[in-house]
Amino acid sequence: MDTTNVLIIGDANAGIITANKLRMHTGKDVNITIIGNSEKTYFKPEGVLIPFNGIDYRDSIKPTDFLINYGIKRIKAMATRIDPANRSVVLDNGQKLTYDYLVIATGDRLVPEDVPGYNPDVYHFYDIENVLRLKKMLKGFKGGKIVVGPASTPFQCPVAPGEFMFGLDLLLRNKGIRENSELSLIVPMKDVLPFKSVSDFVRKGFEEYNINFIPDFKTEYIEPEKNSIVSSSGESLQYDKLVLIPPHRGQKFLSDSGMAGDSGYVDVDKFTLEYSDYDNVFAVGDAANFPMKVGALGHSEAAYVAERIASESDGVISDTKFDGFMGCSSIYAEQRGFTLSFDYNSKPSVNFASAPDYFLKYISGDTYFSSIIRGMI
């Protein structure tokens, strides 16, 4: 019996889902190896809940080994070089591995150093350490100007800054200090989101809850001594507290391997998720050079790639194309939410926010850890 060797680089969301789904659809003739040295896996979407006591951060973290299903080999190391022509990967422990299929699921890295003046007094909610720092700061906050936003594009979860603003507004009202606080959201885009219907709805909420919205603010640098942030056009904003999402990049070893430009993101065909002319090399999740970095998209991509490899390992060549589907729930004001669902051929829209949609967001971590990452959905 011929054996198919599948190598997955990356042990976070998209990588683990790919491995777990593939294991469910294949037998002993398919060897699955996942590469990564993460000790714990953090469910990032809850970064907009934890700072407001919406959820216990300990429920948002699981041991990575626990999340990888039986029958999958794991090597705790980091990839340093990929040679797709020779179907090989070099690891930082000196190992050189070969593969029949390669899935790159290496996600993003945050590079706050790309913003001059970024310092420990600047906050964000994109990893658990900074989420807890932010929660501590907000607990002691007495009122003033808070400026929030992404430093640049792309960044993970485009709805997250808006979600954070609504949560922040509610927290400060509950603390009785909303009237002496000024909240401003800056974004480097021309609108809140790439979709007009959803952007219009979110901006309407900003107006209702007195949240300033400043579009087209491309962060150039921070002046910590002046408590100001400056855009590329020279616009300067004063703040008492700054919550700035750092610039995102892909992994440097992908650029060093010649598979990605300076951004570190791998160019793939949007319908096959294949890299270049290699029909056995895929990039999924934030590793792929798509303009939107969304966990729900990584979930769909992982499912597509796993099913395709499973079919081909059985000798069935599928011409099914990836449709770009994603669905996710988002926080709105007053503990309400809305759910978006769309693909390449449709655009999301929203007409109202509801408590049930907020509940979907609130329990998404439970759903993620119990079924999604296990490959069951």
C-alpha positions as CSV (number, residue, x, y, z in Angstrom):
1,M,0.0,0.0,0.0
2,D,1.4,3.4,-1.0
3,T,1.6,5.9,1.8
4,T,0.9,9.6,1.4
5,N,2.9,12.0,3.6
6,V,1.2,15.2,4.5
7,L,3.2,17.9,6.2
8,I,1.4,20.9,7.9
9,I,3.5,23.8,9.0
10,G,1.7,25.7,11.8
11,D,-0.1,24.6,15.0
12,A,-2.7,27.2,15.4
13,N,-6.3,27.5,14.1
14,A,-6.0,26.7,10.4
15,G,-3.2,24.2,10.8
16,I,-4.9,22.1,13.5
17,I,-8.3,22.1,11.8
18,T,-6.6,20.9,8.5
19,A,-4.8,18.1,10.4
20,N,-7.9,17.0,12.4
21,K,-10.3,17.1,9.4
22,L,-7.8,15.2,7.2
23,R,-7.4,12.6,9.9
24,M,-11.2,12.1,10.1
25,H,-11.3,11.5,6.3
26,T,-8.3,9.3,5.8
27,G,-6.9,6.0,7.0
28,K,-3.5,4.6,7.9
29,D,-2.2,5.1,4.3
30,V,-2.0,8.8,5.0
31,N,0.6,10.1,7.4
32,I,-0.1,13.5,8.9
33,T,2.6,15.5,10.6
34,I,2.1,19.0,12.1
35,I,5.0,21.3,12.8
36,G,4.9,23.9,15.5
37,N,6.1,24.6,19.1
38,S,3.1,26.3,20.6
39,E,2.4,25.0,24.1
40,K,-1.1,26.6,24.3
41,T,-3.7,27.7,21.8
42,Y,-5.6,31.0,22.4
43,F,-9.0,31.7,20.9
44,K,-8.3,35.3,19.6
45,P,-11.9,36.4,18.9
46,E,-12.5,36.6,22.7
47,G,-9.9,39.4,22.9
48,V,-12.9,41.8,22.6
49,L,-14.7,40.1,25.5
50,I,-12.0,39.4,28.1
51,P,-11.1,43.1,28.8
52,F,-14.7,43.8,29.8
53,N,-15.2,40.9,32.1
54,G,-17.3,39.2,29.5
55,I,-15.5,36.0,29.8
56,D,-12.8,34.3,31.9
57,Y,-9.5,34.3,30.0
58,R,-8.7,30.8,31.2
59,D,-11.6,29.5,29.2
60,S,-10.0,31.0,26.1
61,I,-6.8,28.9,26.3
62,K,-6.2,25.2,25.8
63,P,-3.1,23.0,25.7
64,T,-2.2,22.6,22.0
65,D,-1.4,18.9,22.4
66,F,-4.9,18.3,23.8
67,L,-6.4,19.8,20.6
68,I,-4.6,17.6,18.1
69,N,-6.6,14.4,17.4
70,Y,-5.2,10.9,17.8
71,G,-3.3,9.6,14.9
72,I,-1.5,12.9,14.0
73,K,2.3,13.1,14.6
74,R,3.5,16.4,16.0
75,I,7.1,17.7,15.8
76,K,7.8,20.6,18.2
77,A,10.0,22.7,16.1
78,M,9.9,25.6,13.7
79,A,10.3,25.6,9.9
80,T,13.2,27.6,8.6
81,R,13.2,26.8,4.9
82,I,10.9,25.3,2.3
83,D,12.1,23.9,-1.1
84,P,8.9,23.2,-3.0
85,A,10.8,22.0,-6.1
86,N,12.4,19.2,-4.0
87,R,9.4,18.7,-1.7
88,S,11.4,19.3,1.4
89,V,11.2,21.4,4.6
90,V,14.1,22.2,7.0
91,L,13.4,22.7,10.7
92,D,15.3,24.6,13.3
93,N,16.3,21.4,15.1
94,G,18.3,20.3,12.0
95,Q,15.7,17.9,10.6
96,K,14.9,17.8,6.9
97,L,11.5,16.4,6.0
98,T,10.0,15.5,2.7
99,Y,6.3,15.4,1.8
100,D,3.7,14.5,-0.9
101,Y,1.5,17.4,0.2
102,L,2.5,20.6,2.1
103,V,0.0,22.9,3.9
104,I,1.4,26.2,5.1
105,A,-0.7,27.5,8.0
106,T,1.8,29.8,9.7
107,G,-0.5,32.7,10.4
108,D,0.6,36.3,11.2
109,R,3.4,37.8,13.3
110,L,2.8,41.2,15.0
111,V,5.5,43.8,14.3
112,P,4.9,46.8,16.7
113,E,8.5,47.8,16.0
114,D,7.4,48.9,12.5
115,V,5.7,51.9,14.2
116,P,8.2,54.4,15.5
117,G,7.3,55.3,19.1
118,Y,5.4,52.1,19.8
119,N,6.1,51.4,23.5
120,P,4.9,49.5,26.6
121,D,2.3,52.2,27.3
122,V,0.5,51.3,24.1
123,Y,-2.1,48.5,24.3
124,H,-3.8,46.0,22.0
125,F,-6.0,42.9,22.2
126,Y,-4.4,40.5,19.8
127,D,-2.6,38.1,22.2
128,I,-3.5,37.0,25.7
129,E,-0.7,38.8,27.4
130,N,-1.7,42.2,25.9
131,V,-5.4,41.4,26.5
132,L,-4.7,41.0,30.2
133,R,-2.6,44.2,30.3
134,L,-5.4,46.0,28.6
135,K,-8.0,44.7,31.1
136,K,-5.9,45.9,34.0
137,M,-5.5,49.3,32.5
138,L,-9.3,49.7,31.9
139,K,-10.0,48.6,35.4
140,G,-8.1,51.6,36.7
141,F,-9.2,54.0,34.0
142,K,-10.8,57.2,35.5
143,G,-11.8,58.9,32.2
144,G,-10.2,60.7,29.4
145,K,-9.4,60.2,25.7
146,I,-9.0,56.7,24.3
147,V,-7.9,56.3,20.7
148,V,-8.3,52.8,19.2
149,G,-7.5,51.3,15.8
150,P,-5.3,49.3,13.5
151,A,-1.9,50.8,12.6
152,S,-2.1,49.4,9.0
153,T,-3.7,46.8,6.8
154,P,-4.1,43.9,6.6
155,F,-5.0,42.9,10.2
156,Q,-6.8,40.0,11.8
157,C,-10.6,40.2,12.0
158,P,-11.7,43.5,10.4
159,V,-14.8,43.7,12.6
160,A,-12.8,43.5,15.9
161,P,-12.0,47.3,16.3
162,G,-15.7,48.1,16.0
163,E,-16.6,45.3,18.4
164,F,-14.0,46.7,20.9
165,M,-15.5,50.2,20.7
166,F,-19.0,49.0,21.6
167,G,-17.7,47.0,24.5
168,L,-15.6,49.9,25.7
169,D,-18.5,52.3,25.5
170,L,-20.7,49.9,27.6
171,L,-17.9,49.3,30.2
172,L,-17.4,53.1,30.7
173,R,-21.1,53.7,31.1
174,N,-21.3,50.9,33.6
175,K,-18.4,52.5,35.5
176,G,-20.2,55.9,35.4
177,I,-17.4,57.6,33.6
178,R,-18.7,57.6,30.0
179,E,-19.6,61.3,30.1
180,N,-16.0,62.4,30.9
181,S,-14.5,60.0,28.3
182,E,-13.9,60.6,24.6
183,L,-13.7,57.5,22.4
184,S,-12.2,57.6,18.9
185,L,-11.7,54.8,16.3
186,I,-9.1,55.4,13.7
187,V,-8.8,53.1,10.6
188,P,-6.4,53.2,7.7
189,M,-9.2,52.4,5.3
190,K,-11.9,54.7,3.9
191,D,-14.6,53.0,5.9
192,V,-15.1,50.7,8.8
193,L,-15.3,47.6,6.7
194,P,-15.0,46.7,3.0
195,F,-18.7,46.2,2.8
196,K,-21.0,49.3,2.6
197,S,-24.1,47.8,4.1
198,V,-22.3,46.6,7.2
199,S,-20.2,49.7,7.5
200,D,-23.3,51.9,7.3
201,F,-24.9,49.9,10.1
202,V,-21.8,50.1,12.3
203,R,-21.3,53.8,11.8
204,K,-24.9,54.4,12.7
205,G,-24.1,52.7,16.0
206,F,-21.0,54.9,16.5
207,E,-23.2,58.0,16.0
208,E,-25.8,56.8,18.4
209,Y,-23.3,56.0,21.1
210,N,-21.1,59.1,20.5
211,I,-18.0,57.2,19.2
212,N,-15.8,59.3,17.0
213,F,-14.9,57.6,13.7
214,I,-11.8,58.8,11.8
215,P,-11.2,57.0,8.5
216,D,-8.1,57.1,6.3
217,F,-5.8,57.5,9.3
218,K,-2.6,55.7,8.3
219,T,-0.4,55.6,11.3
220,E,3.1,57.0,10.7
221,Y,4.5,57.3,14.2
222,I,3.7,57.8,17.9
223,E,5.0,60.6,20.0
224,P,4.9,59.1,23.5
225,E,6.2,62.3,25.2
226,K,3.3,64.3,23.7
227,N,0.7,61.5,24.0
228,S,-0.1,61.9,20.3
229,I,-0.3,59.6,17.3
230,V,0.5,61.0,13.8
231,S,-0.8,59.9,10.4
232,S,1.1,59.8,7.1
233,S,-0.8,62.9,6.1
234,G,0.4,64.8,9.2
235,E,-2.8,64.6,11.2
236,S,-2.1,64.4,14.9
237,L,-4.5,63.0,17.6
238,Q,-4.1,63.4,21.3
239,Y,-4.8,60.5,23.7
240,D,-4.7,59.6,27.3
241,K,-4.7,55.9,26.4
242,L,-3.8,54.4,23.1
243,V,-5.0,51.0,21.9
244,L,-3.2,50.4,18.6
245,I,-3.3,47.1,16.8
246,P,0.3,46.5,15.6
247,P,1.1,46.0,11.9
248,H,0.8,42.4,10.7
249,R,3.3,40.4,8.6
250,G,3.6,36.8,7.5
251,Q,6.5,34.6,8.6
252,K,10.0,35.7,7.6
253,F,11.1,32.2,6.6
254,L,8.5,32.2,3.8
255,S,10.1,35.3,2.3
256,D,13.6,33.8,2.8
257,S,12.3,30.7,1.0
258,G,11.2,32.8,-2.0
259,M,7.6,31.9,-1.5
260,A,6.4,35.3,-0.3
261,G,7.3,39.0,-0.8
262,D,8.3,41.4,1.9
263,S,4.8,41.0,3.5
264,G,5.6,37.3,4.3
265,Y,2.2,36.2,2.9
266,V,2.0,33.4,0.3
267,D,0.3,34.2,-3.0
268,V,-2.2,31.4,-3.8
269,D,-4.9,30.8,-6.3
270,K,-8.2,32.0,-4.6
271,F,-10.1,29.0,-6.0
272,T,-7.6,26.2,-5.3
273,L,-5.4,27.7,-2.5
274,E,-2.4,26.3,-4.4
275,Y,0.9,28.1,-4.3
276,S,2.3,29.0,-7.8
277,D,2.4,26.0,-10.1
278,Y,2.6,23.4,-7.3
279,D,-0.6,21.5,-7.0
280,N,0.6,19.8,-3.8
281,V,1.4,23.0,-1.9
282,F,-1.3,25.0,-0.2
283,A,-1.5,28.0,2.1
284,V,-4.5,28.4,4.4
285,G,-5.6,30.9,7.1
286,D,-3.6,34.1,7.6
287,A,-0.6,32.7,5.8
288,A,-2.3,33.2,2.5
289,N,-2.1,36.6,0.8
290,F,-5.8,37.5,1.1
291,P,-6.8,41.0,1.9
292,M,-9.1,39.8,4.8
293,K,-7.5,38.0,7.7
294,V,-10.5,36.2,9.3
295,G,-10.5,33.0,11.4
296,A,-13.8,31.9,9.9
297,L,-12.1,32.0,6.4
298,G,-9.2,30.0,7.7
299,H,-11.7,27.4,9.0
300,S,-13.3,27.1,5.5
301,E,-9.9,27.0,3.8
302,A,-8.7,24.2,6.1
303,A,-11.8,22.2,5.4
304,Y,-11.5,22.6,1.6
305,V,-7.8,21.6,1.6
306,A,-8.3,18.6,3.9
307,E,-11.2,17.3,1.8
308,R,-9.2,17.7,-1.4
309,I,-6.1,15.9,-0.1
310,A,-8.3,13.1,1.3
311,S,-9.9,12.7,-2.1
312,E,-6.7,12.7,-4.1
313,S,-5.0,10.3,-1.7
314,D,-7.9,7.9,-2.6
315,G,-7.2,8.4,-6.3
316,V,-10.2,10.7,-6.8
317,I,-9.2,13.9,-8.6
318,S,-11.7,16.6,-7.6
319,D,-12.4,19.8,-9.6
320,T,-14.3,21.4,-6.7
321,K,-13.2,25.0,-6.2
322,F,-13.0,26.9,-3.0
323,D,-15.9,29.3,-2.8
324,G,-14.6,31.7,-0.1
325,F,-17.3,31.1,2.4
326,M,-17.1,32.6,5.8
327,G,-19.6,33.2,8.6
328,C,-19.0,34.9,11.9
329,S,-20.9,36.8,14.7
330,S,-19.9,40.2,15.8
331,I,-20.6,42.4,18.8
332,Y,-22.8,45.5,18.6
333,A,-24.0,48.0,21.2
334,E,-25.9,47.1,24.4
335,Q,-24.8,43.4,24.3
336,R,-26.4,42.8,21.0
337,G,-24.7,41.4,17.9
338,F,-25.1,40.5,14.3
339,T,-24.0,37.6,12.2
340,L,-22.4,37.8,8.7
341,S,-22.4,35.0,6.1
342,F,-21.0,35.4,2.6
343,D,-18.7,34.0,-0.1
344,Y,-16.9,35.1,-3.3
345,N,-20.3,35.6,-5.0
346,S,-22.1,37.4,-2.3
347,K,-21.8,40.4,0.0
348,P,-22.7,40.5,3.6
349,S,-25.5,42.8,4.8
350,V,-27.0,43.5,8.2
351,N,-30.3,45.2,9.1
352,F,-30.6,44.7,12.9
353,A,-28.6,43.6,15.9
354,S,-30.0,41.1,18.4
355,A,-29.3,39.4,21.8
356,P,-29.2,35.9,20.2
357,D,-26.5,37.0,17.8
358,Y,-24.5,38.4,20.8
359,F,-25.0,35.0,22.5
360,L,-23.5,33.3,19.4
361,K,-20.4,35.4,19.8
362,Y,-20.3,34.8,23.5
363,I,-20.3,31.0,23.2
364,S,-18.1,30.9,20.0
365,G,-15.1,29.8,22.1
366,D,-17.0,26.8,23.5
367,T,-18.1,25.8,19.9
368,Y,-14.6,26.3,18.6
369,F,-12.8,24.2,21.2
370,S,-15.4,21.4,21.3
371,S,-16.1,20.9,17.7
372,I,-14.6,23.4,15.1
373,I,-11.0,22.8,15.9
374,R,-11.7,19.1,16.2
375,G,-12.7,19.0,12.6
376,M,-16.3,18.2,13.4
377,I,-17.9,21.2,11.7
